[in-house]
Amino acid sequence: MSDDPYTPPNRPPTPRWQSQTGERLFEFLRGRDRFLCDLRDDGPDGVEARFFQNENLLVTRRFDTRALAVQWAEHERKAIEP
């Protein structure tokens, strides 16, 4: 018997949280660093553009439309890319 009265017996473990993958917009190398940008459609909440550097989240921003997200991502790419 568990000391925790709120945990039911034989309860399956809680699944680990997994990041929702998105549509890969582009990726490129700058020196030894790998940058990638993906878009994630959040339905009525808009579209999220996410930049990663070496698989680590660098910046994310939400937009009302996919077109605005792509426009911003391309602008950011020009600022980062060599």
Steps between C-alpha positions, in 0.01 A plus 500: 500500500624845411535784749334726242122451540426664163703266278284213376666158496629364166484845342706513177788749499433845360642526148791739451419835342603516135545811294252532219685494170424753236552563131870548423530834324879501452833414656856617444850487644697794632848383587449197725150603605187355343195726490153390408159658491168325518140612506240352730132552425317561827157516334292794622797629703704569187834377368816476706841550336786335690874536448741239633877517527666159534165345600448757779208740481637844419188712449131449439227738391130460427317657204139523390577355155751267339600771252605736782696221669687418178576868437645542850699176475658606170595836651661327801682258271664790315621641832649167613625340180856577387 
